């Protein structure tokens, strides 16, 4: 409901929702009565009664809107008594207003929102500012198809396919630096990402014009669409009311840059403003990817999740051998059979061979850019290190030898062998290792083979 009429009560956990669904008034469990912008979760107004035992909001018969405890004690009121029959209305513009029966307003939260803008600006508790596509912009764009042709340098896109309510849908993803449309601060843009839910509709007629867009942007968009084949287009699916969330992750540090959602929509988009990104760079000591589209996007749609880019997957290697398809994750380790040497992919991105007796490194690749990923024995015979963005940053250059394996030998040498037993790569760290055996005891020492 969008109004509280005379005598009605809103209890803890209940809410008023504007007719367009874009703002809500909630009586919270902590005693506070708060007006929120639904999409962003921004608090627009509050009764400032958090921590008090308020459990209801009552539109009294005398016209006063009052927050009461279970014992009936008032902890906040609008001061509108003396106007019997008044009601509180949550308007589509975001304002909560108390009107008397004649339509005269006597109190308002003064929270009118400009929903006509294409973006809404938010600031997090670290001081970084963002823009998100606004509710009205999403509404206007419901008739616009998408395609992978809608990308440009620094702002990459890809797709995934999942099933929602038994229907196959296209999830289109973007990440990187979105150039701000026409250079206007009210338009989308910055460092960020998008997750969209679409369906294929063969033969769907393309729009002839986009009157809500500035002419240059209208022309650009229609030109891109006109060059796309029918099977390269997909259309927004707002009716699915999918729940969307995503995290943008710095591959160098492994830390989350920011999150977006959860939001029920067909399109979730959020970008860090350019000035905020400069602050983020400084705060991180410039430990960020060189290319803006190298950030990692982890997304979730109706509980189904994905990661872009996906890291190579496979079983973890163990013992002294890594066979084709096996890998070492962060701090994954092979040990020589005699335990004297270990081969480890460290969480600092360095692949290192250590002598365990004194923990001295015998060979390494040196730390590589792009954050920790995986070390993989590929099916083609190449031993490869991929960074967190799934980019190869080191290899043994032994591709073309399918079925090869890596062995951490007892002599301290790490060797890639072809299936026929020929060595095609090694760390060149073979050492004279003293023969080992069980300790002698009593008056006899049995022979061992050297």
C-alpha positions as semicolon CSV with decimal commas, in nm:
position;residue;x (nm);y (nm);z (nm)
1;X;0,000;0,000;0,000
2;X;0,110;0,358;-0,060
3;X;-0,088;0,542;0,210
4;X;-0,170;0,517;0,577
5;X;-0,525;0,632;0,634
6;X;-0,683;0,757;0,955
7;X;-0,664;0,488;1,224
8;X;-0,429;0,260;1,031
9;X;-0,108;0,118;1,179
10;X;0,221;0,012;1,025
11;X;0,392;-0,247;1,248
12;X;0,762;-0,337;1,276
13;X;0,872;-0,520;0,962
14;X;0,589;-0,373;0,750
15;X;0,624;-0,104;0,487
16;X;0,452;0,155;0,273
17;X;0,552;0,130;-0,094
18;X;0,503;0,409;-0,347
19;X;0,283;0,332;-0,644
20;X;0,582;0,304;-0,878
21;X;0,770;0,085;-0,628
22;X;1,069;0,316;-0,616
23;X;1,053;0,435;-0,252
24;X;0,945;0,261;0,070
25;X;0,877;0,357;0,432
26;X;0,981;0,086;0,678
27;X;0,928;0,043;1,052
28;X;1,256;-0,128;1,138
29;X;1,328;-0,377;1,410
30;X;1,574;-0,134;1,569
31;X;1,293;0,117;1,637
32;X;1,375;0,354;1,352
33;X;1,121;0,454;1,088
34;X;1,310;0,505;0,762
35;X;1,223;0,617;0,409
36;X;1,442;0,443;0,148
37;X;1,506;0,469;-0,222
38;X;1,451;0,101;-0,303
39;X;1,704;0,055;-0,585
40;X;2,005;0,201;-0,408
41;X;1,907;0,145;-0,044
42;X;1,970;0,513;0,027
43;X;1,801;0,641;0,343
44;X;1,613;0,960;0,244
45;X;1,453;1,036;0,582
46;X;1,436;0,879;0,929
47;X;1,253;0,934;1,257
48;X;1,587;0,906;1,442
49;X;1,435;0,662;1,691
50;X;1,683;0,379;1,639
51;X;1,766;0,205;1,966
52;X;1,424;0,292;2,110
53;X;1,144;0,036;2,160
54;X;0,927;0,171;1,877
55;X;0,723;-0,109;1,720
56;X;0,454;0,075;1,521
57;X;0,367;0,387;1,323
58;X;0,008;0,506;1,368
59;X;-0,198;0,754;1,165
60;X;-0,408;0,876;1,454
61;X;-0,769;0,987;1,422
62;X;-0,666;1,341;1,522
63;X;-0,442;1,361;1,211
64;X;-0,107;1,311;1,382
65;X;0,141;1,053;1,253
66;X;0,309;0,897;1,559
67;X;0,578;0,636;1,626
68;X;0,476;0,440;1,935
69;X;0,622;0,178;2,167
70;X;0,430;-0,139;2,256
71;X;0,319;0,042;2,572
72;X;0,173;0,324;2,362
73;X;0,442;0,580;2,443
74;X;0,511;0,828;2,159
75;X;0,878;0,858;2,056
76;X;0,827;1,067;1,739
77;X;0,539;1,255;1,581
78;X;0,476;1,475;1,279
79;X;0,305;1,743;1,482
80;X;-0,009;1,735;1,266
81;X;-0,271;1,680;1,537
82;X;-0,585;1,888;1,498
83;X;-0,653;1,769;1,141
84;X;-0,884;1,473;1,192
85;X;-0,911;1,233;0,901
86;X;-0,563;1,320;0,766
87;X;-0,364;1,048;0,592
88;X;0,002;0,989;0,507
89;X;0,078;0,928;0,140
90;X;0,407;0,801;-0,006
91;X;0,419;0,971;-0,343
92;X;0,588;0,847;-0,660
93;X;0,832;1,140;-0,643
94;X;0,978;1,006;-0,315
95;X;0,804;1,250;-0,080
96;X;0,604;1,132;0,224
97;X;0,322;1,385;0,276
98;X;0,040;1,419;0,530
99;X;-0,277;1,561;0,372
100;X;-0,599;1,664;0,543
101;X;-0,931;1,546;0,392
102;X;-0,942;1,861;0,179
103;X;-0,606;1,784;0,020
104;X;-0,401;2,044;0,208
105;X;-0,049;1,922;0,296
106;X;0,049;1,973;0,663
107;X;0,378;1,787;0,683
108;X;0,631;1,638;0,437
109;X;0,959;1,450;0,454
110;X;1,099;1,688;0,188
111;X;1,259;1,401;0,000
112;X;1,150;1,466;-0,360
113;X;1,376;1,272;-0,599
114;X;1,456;1,368;-0,958
115;X;1,368;1,034;-1,115
116;X;1,393;1,195;-1,460
117;X;1,774;1,179;-1,451
118;X;1,939;0,882;-1,625
119;X;2,158;0,809;-1,321
120;X;2,147;0,824;-0,944
121;X;2,459;0,919;-0,748
122;X;2,570;0,739;-0,430
123;X;2,868;0,766;-0,194
124;X;3,001;0,478;0,016
125;X;3,152;0,492;0,364
126;X;3,504;0,516;0,216
127;X;3,415;0,839;0,037
128;X;3,406;0,688;-0,314
129;X;3,123;0,816;-0,534
130;X;2,930;0,615;-0,792
131;X;2,653;0,642;-1,047
132;X;2,391;0,379;-1,120
133;X;2,131;0,372;-1,393
134;X;1,813;0,522;-1,252
135;X;1,475;0,357;-1,222
136;X;1,329;0,564;-1,504
137;X;1,629;0,498;-1,731
138;X;1,578;0,124;-1,683
139;X;1,210;0,169;-1,768
140;X;1,289;0,362;-2,088
141;X;1,549;0,107;-2,197
142;X;1,319;-0,194;-2,167
143;X;1,248;-0,182;-2,540
144;X;1,613;-0,165;-2,643
145;X;1,791;-0,482;-2,759
146;X;2,152;-0,554;-2,673
147;X;2,439;-0,711;-2,864
148;X;2,806;-0,786;-2,808
149;X;2,884;-0,513;-3,063
150;X;2,808;-0,264;-2,785
151;X;3,162;-0,243;-2,650
152;X;3,469;-0,031;-2,704
153;X;3,836;-0,025;-2,598
154;X;3,863;-0,051;-2,222
155;X;3,501;-0,164;-2,180
156;X;3,464;-0,530;-2,270
157;X;3,154;-0,746;-2,295
158;X;3,072;-1,115;-2,301
159;X;2,767;-1,336;-2,253
160;X;2,663;-1,641;-2,055
161;X;2,347;-1,849;-2,084
162;X;2,142;-1,972;-1,788
163;X;1,787;-2,087;-1,721
164;X;1,534;-1,881;-1,522
165;X;1,191;-2,028;-1,452
166;X;1,254;-2,292;-1,716
167;X;1,342;-2,032;-1,982
168;X;1,681;-2,002;-2,148
169;X;1,811;-1,646;-2,109
170;X;2,118;-1,450;-2,214
171;X;2,324;-1,283;-1,941
172;X;2,526;-1,001;-2,094
173;X;2,818;-0,869;-1,891
174;X;3,031;-0,557;-1,927
175;X;3,331;-0,441;-1,725
176;X;3,607;-0,181;-1,738
177;X;3,597;0,188;-1,820
178;X;3,263;0,298;-1,963
179;X;3,315;0,628;-2,140
180;X;3,063;0,876;-2,006
181;X;2,801;0,942;-2,273
182;X;2,859;1,281;-2,437
183;X;3,088;1,372;-2,148
184;X;2,787;1,469;-1,934
185;X;2,812;1,391;-1,560
186;X;2,442;1,293;-1,540
187;X;2,498;1,006;-1,786
188;X;2,633;0,660;-1,705
189;X;3,009;0,611;-1,706
190;X;3,324;0,547;-1,504
191;X;3,505;0,232;-1,388
192;X;3,251;-0,040;-1,325
193;X;3,035;-0,316;-1,461
194;X;2,690;-0,421;-1,580
195;X;2,486;-0,740;-1,562
196;X;2,180;-0,768;-1,788
197;X;1,912;-1,037;-1,830
198;X;1,780;-1,080;-2,185
199;X;1,593;-1,324;-2,406
200;X;1,619;-1,400;-2,776
201;X;1,308;-1,299;-2,974
202;X;1,363;-1,395;-3,342
203;X;1,210;-1,147;-3,584
204;X;1,149;-0,878;-3,322
205;X;1,123;-0,539;-3,493
206;X;1,403;-0,294;-3,416
207;X;1,310;0,051;-3,285
208;X;1,313;0,326;-3,549
209;X;1,410;0,599;-3,306
210;X;1,507;0,650;-2,945
211;X;1,357;0,989;-2,857
212;X;1,470;0,981;-2,494
213;X;1,837;0,976;-2,601
214;X;2,037;1,277;-2,721
215;X;2,059;1,270;-3,105
216;X;2,430;1,167;-3,127
217;X;2,374;0,874;-2,890
218;X;2,051;0,781;-3,069
219;X;2,233;0,767;-3,402
220;X;2,523;0,563;-3,262
221;X;2,296;0,307;-3,099
222;X;2,068;0,261;-3,401
223;X;2,370;0,225;-3,631
224;X;2,514;-0,055;-3,413
225;X;2,177;-0,235;-3,405
226;X;2,128;-0,206;-3,780
227;X;2,453;-0,396;-3,844
228;X;2,373;-0,685;-3,606
229;X;2,217;-1,009;-3,733
230;X;1,889;-1,122;-3,580
231;X;2,060;-1,400;-3,381
232;X;2,309;-1,146;-3,244
233;X;2,036;-0,945;-3,068
234;X;1,859;-1,015;-2,739
235;X;1,586;-0,822;-2,561
236;X;1,539;-0,711;-2,198
237;X;1,341;-0,949;-1,974
238;X;1,204;-0,727;-1,691
239;X;0,907;-0,962;-1,641
240;X;1,141;-1,226;-1,495
241;X;1,215;-0,993;-1,198
242;X;1,555;-1,155;-1,156
243;X;1,758;-1,076;-0,845
244;X;2,096;-0,941;-0,950
245;X;2,419;-0,877;-0,760
246;X;2,782;-0,835;-0,861
247;X;3,127;-0,762;-0,721
248;X;3,409;-0,592;-0,909
249;X;3,740;-0,736;-0,787
250;X;4,094;-0,600;-0,812
251;X;4,296;-0,893;-0,955
252;X;4,624;-0,756;-0,820
253;X;4,517;-0,750;-0,455
254;X;4,223;-0,989;-0,466
255;X;4,011;-0,730;-0,282
256;X;3,658;-0,620;-0,376
257;X;3,656;-0,274;-0,533
258;X;3,280;-0,237;-0,483
259;X;2,956;-0,435;-0,494
260;X;2,618;-0,367;-0,655
261;X;2,274;-0,497;-0,562
262;X;2,090;-0,701;-0,464
263;X;1,827;-0,560;-0,697
264;X;1,526;-0,711;-0,872
265;X;1,557;-0,594;-1,228
266;X;1,669;-0,694;-1,575
267;X;1,976;-0,469;-1,562
268;X;2,218;-0,387;-1,281
269;X;2,483;-0,127;-1,360
270;X;2,721;0,068;-1,138
271;X;3,034;0,273;-1,205
272;X;3,285;0,448;-0,981
273;X;3,316;0,812;-1,085
274;X;3,646;0,916;-1,243
275;X;3,751;1,142;-0,954
276;X;3,670;0,866;-0,705
277;X;3,874;0,621;-0,910
278;X;4,178;0,848;-0,890
279;X;4,138;0,843;-0,511
280;X;4,103;0,463;-0,522
281;X;4,427;0,434;-0,724
282;X;4,616;0,640;-0,468
283;X;4,461;0,451;-0,176
284;X;4,574;0,121;-0,333
285;X;4,928;0,246;-0,394
286;X;4,851;0,202;-0,766
287;X;4,833;-0,178;-0,720
288;X;4,569;-0,215;-0,989
289;X;4,554;-0,382;-1,331
290;X;4,715;-0,190;-1,615
291;X;4,404;-0,227;-1,833
292;X;4,065;-0,124;-1,689
293;X;3,887;-0,423;-1,842
294;X;4,121;-0,662;-1,655
295;X;3,917;-0,629;-1,336
296;X;3,731;-0,945;-1,232
297;X;3,352;-0,951;-1,236
298;X;3,178;-1,199;-1,005
299;X;2,803;-1,201;-1,070
300;X;2,493;-1,374;-0,939
301;X;2,149;-1,398;-1,101
302;X;1,873;-1,574;-0,905
303;X;2,134;-1,767;-0,710
304;X;2,325;-1,878;-1,021
305;X;2,675;-1,736;-1,019
306;X;2,966;-1,685;-1,252
307;X;3,309;-1,529;-1,275
308;X;3,452;-1,335;-1,566
309;X;3,712;-1,417;-1,667
310;X;3,687;-1,778;-1,558
311;X;4,009;-1,932;-1,433
312;X;4,105;-2,269;-1,582
313;X;3,951;-2,549;-1,377
314;X;4,079;-2,895;-1,295
315;X;4,172;-3,130;-1,012
316;X;4,445;-3,025;-0,770
317;X;4,783;-3,187;-0,826
318;X;4,925;-3,384;-0,532
319;X;5,228;-3,593;-0,447
320;X;5,530;-3,542;-0,672
321;X;5,356;-3,534;-1,013
322;X;5,122;-3,296;-1,200
323;X;4,953;-3,471;-1,491
324;X;4,767;-3,315;-1,785
325;X;4,469;-3,109;-1,667
326;X;4,585;-3,086;-1,306
327;X;4,673;-2,758;-1,139
328;X;4,816;-2,582;-0,838
329;X;4,603;-2,310;-0,681
330;X;4,729;-2,049;-0,435
331;X;5,003;-2,216;-0,225
332;X;4,940;-2,550;-0,398
333;X;5,249;-2,770;-0,362
334;X;5,422;-3,075;-0,507
335;X;5,677;-3,259;-0,289
336;X;5,954;-3,484;-0,408
337;X;5,905;-3,843;-0,296
338;X;6,198;-3,813;-0,053
339;X;6,052;-3,489;0,092
340;X;6,371;-3,291;0,028
341;X;6,221;-3,053;-0,232
342;X;5,891;-2,876;-0,289
343;X;5,744;-2,699;-0,593
344;X;5,488;-2,435;-0,491
345;X;5,267;-2,172;-0,659
346;X;5,279;-1,903;-0,390
347;X;5,011;-1,652;-0,304
348;X;5,251;-1,376;-0,413
349;X;5,219;-1,513;-0,773
350;X;5,570;-1,665;-0,772
351;X;5,624;-2,028;-0,879
352;X;5,917;-2,152;-0,668
353;X;6,122;-2,469;-0,616
354;X;6,260;-2,493;-0,260
355;X;6,507;-2,724;-0,089
356;X;6,313;-2,813;0,224
357;X;6,615;-2,883;0,447
358;X;6,711;-2,515;0,458
359;X;6,410;-2,355;0,277
360;X;6,638;-2,203;0,014
361;X;6,482;-2,130;-0,326
362;X;6,658;-2,320;-0,606
363;X;6,451;-2,182;-0,896
364;X;6,156;-1,946;-0,949
365;X;5,962;-1,753;-1,213
366;X;5,962;-1,430;-1,010
367;X;5,626;-1,273;-0,909
368;X;5,406;-1,194;-1,207
369;X;5,157;-0,908;-1,259
370;X;4,783;-0,948;-1,235
371;X;4,728;-1,127;-0,905
372;X;4,733;-1,491;-0,803
373;X;4,559;-1,733;-1,036
374;X;4,661;-2,094;-1,108
375;X;4,954;-2,301;-1,232
376;X;4,823;-2,553;-1,486
377;X;4,966;-2,855;-1,667
378;X;4,779;-2,809;-1,992
379;X;4,662;-3,093;-2,209
380;X;4,893;-2,977;-2,487
381;X;5,198;-3,034;-2,265
382;X;5,260;-2,673;-2,168
383;X;5,311;-2,585;-1,800
384;X;5,144;-2,244;-1,762
385;X;5,094;-1,983;-1,491
386;X;4,777;-1,773;-1,535
387;X;4,713;-1,459;-1,332
388;X;4,384;-1,374;-1,162
389;X;4,248;-1,238;-1,491
390;X;4,317;-1,578;-1,656
391;X;4,597;-1,429;-1,864
392;X;4,906;-1,650;-1,913
393;X;5,211;-1,480;-1,759
394;X;5,470;-1,763;-1,775
395;X;5,505;-2,100;-1,946
396;X;5,752;-2,381;-2,001
397;X;5,702;-2,333;-2,378
398;X;5,641;-2,704;-2,426
399;X;5,309;-2,690;-2,614
400;X;5,265;-2,953;-2,883
401;X;5,343;-3,242;-2,648
402;X;5,000;-3,369;-2,537
403;X;4,987;-3,590;-2,231
404;X;5,309;-3,457;-2,078
405;X;5,352;-3,443;-1,700
406;X;5,559;-3,247;-1,448
407;X;5,761;-3,443;-1,190
408;X;5,928;-3,299;-0,879
409;X;6,222;-3,540;-0,864
410;X;6,419;-3,658;-0,563
411;X;6,737;-3,501;-0,707
412;X;6,584;-3,150;-0,685
413;X;6,507;-3,116;-1,056
414;X;6,152;-3,031;-1,171
415;X;6,107;-3,193;-1,513
416;X;5,835;-3,201;-1,778
417;X;5,829;-3,543;-1,945
418;X;5,655;-3,646;-2,264
419;X;5,450;-3,969;-2,247
420;X;5,744;-4,154;-2,409
421;X;5,968;-4,049;-2,117
422;X;6,169;-3,781;-2,298
423;X;6,242;-3,473;-2,086
424;X;6,136;-3,154;-2,269
425;X;6,183;-2,895;-1,990
426;X;6,350;-2,876;-1,653
427;X;6,437;-2,629;-1,381
428;X;6,804;-2,737;-1,415
429;X;6,834;-2,775;-1,039
430;X;6,954;-3,137;-1,008
431;X;7,174;-3,186;-0,702
432;X;7,387;-3,453;-0,542
433;X;7,152;-3,581;-0,277
434;X;7,299;-3,797;0,002
435;X;7,150;-4,146;0,002
436;X;6,879;-4,194;0,260
437;X;6,744;-4,485;0,456
438;X;6,611;-4,587;0,791
439;X;6,838;-4,523;1,091
440;X;7,038;-4,818;1,213
441;X;6,964;-4,960;1,556
442;X;7,114;-5,220;1,787
443;X;7,439;-5,384;1,674
444;X;7,353;-5,422;1,303
445;X;7,327;-5,189;1,002
446;X;7,149;-5,345;0,702
447;X;7,253;-5,249;0,347
448;X;7,063;-5,002;0,131
449;X;7,101;-4,937;-0,237
450;X;7,265;-4,604;-0,330
